[in-house]
């Protein structure tokens, strides 16, 4: 099983071919559990108000590329806020 760092690097290189389970694992490593999971989307609580907000969707086992980019933007913001 690839590490979170390896998955993050893969996501940054190619956001179009990311498994949903991998995206969810990376998100959980940085932000914790879901705020709401029902229906087709999983919504997450962010440590800030406003964007980027994150809601991801399992689409036949794959993550949607725009949602991968949302997670990457949220991780970037988290890293900036920690400085």
Secondary structure as the mmCIF struct_conf table of DSSP 4:
data_model
#
loop_
_struct_conf.conf_type_id
_struct_conf.id
_struct_conf.beg_label_comp_id
_struct_conf.beg_label_asym_id
_struct_conf.beg_label_seq_id
_struct_conf.end_label_comp_id
_struct_conf.end_label_asym_id
_struct_conf.end_label_seq_id
HELX_RH_AL_P HELX_RH_AL_P1 UNK A 4 UNK A 13
TURN_TY1_P TURN_TY1_P1 UNK A 15 UNK A 16
BEND BEND1 UNK A 17 UNK A 17
STRN STRN1 UNK A 19 UNK A 19
HELX_RH_AL_P HELX_RH_AL_P2 UNK A 20 UNK A 31
BEND BEND2 UNK A 33 UNK A 33
BEND BEND3 UNK A 35 UNK A 35
STRN STRN2 UNK A 36 UNK A 38
TURN_TY1_P TURN_TY1_P2 UNK A 39 UNK A 40
STRN STRN3 UNK A 41 UNK A 43
BEND BEND4 UNK A 47 UNK A 52
HELX_LH_PP_P HELX_LH_PP_P1 UNK A 53 UNK A 53
STRN STRN4 UNK A 55 UNK A 59
TURN_TY1_P TURN_TY1_P3 UNK A 60 UNK A 61
STRN STRN5 UNK A 62 UNK A 63
HELX_RH_AL_P HELX_RH_AL_P3 UNK A 65 UNK A 82
#
